Amino acid sequence: MSHITTELDPATDYTLSALDRCDSCGAQAYIRVTLNSGDLLFCAHHGNQFKAKLFPTALNWHDESSRLLEDRTV
């Protein structure tokens, strides 16, 4: 059964940073997918594009795309 994380998971204590890049286009990654074969990193766009295909077999779906909507003017 898959372990799905929609927010930061304290057990992993890892936040995707600007150094983490989308495997499809090179943009900043906000989604990390763990499969049996390893991890994939995606921007929000490509994560959403591939979610239907990858989600059923993912061991973990770590999604920080909500950070795109944060108000950073505070």
N, C-alpha and C positions, 0 to 999 in steps of 0.2 A: 504494500500500500504506500502511496506517495505521501511525503511530508511537505505540506504547502505552507509557505511563509509569505504573508502579504505585507508585513511590516518587519522591522528589524527584529531578529531573533537573538535574544540575549545568550542563548546557548552557543551560537556561532561567533558572537561578538565581532562581527565584521561588517563594515559599511563599504559599499562600492564608492570609489573615488573617481576624480577626473582622469586618473591614470588608467582606469579600467575602460576598455574600448569595445564597442559592438563588433562581434565577429563578422557581421554582414556588411557594415558600411563604415566602421571606424569612428562613429559618433560616440559620445559618452554613454557608457553602459549603465542602465538602471535595473536590469533584470539579469539574474544569474540562475541558470537552469542546470541542475545536476542530473546527469544520466548515468547509466551503468558504465558507459564508455568515457565519462569525464564531464567537465563543466563547459557550458556555452555561455557567452555574455552577449546581451542584446540591448540596444537602445529601446525606448518605449515603443516606437513604431514597429520595429522588427520583432520584438517580444510579442506584441499583439498579433502580428501577422502569422507567427509560427506557433502560437499558443494552442490552437485546436489540434495541431499535429503532435506537438511534443508533450503537452500537459498530461495526457493519459499514461505515459511511460516515465515521466519525470520522477526522480527520487525526491527532489526538492525544487520548488519554484520560489525563488527569493526575489520579491518585486519591491523596488524602492521608487517606482515611477511617481508615487504621490509627492515626492520631493520637488517635482516639476511645478507643482501648484502652490508650494510654500511661499508666503509673503516674506521676502528677504529685505524689506525696507525698514523693518523694526530695529 
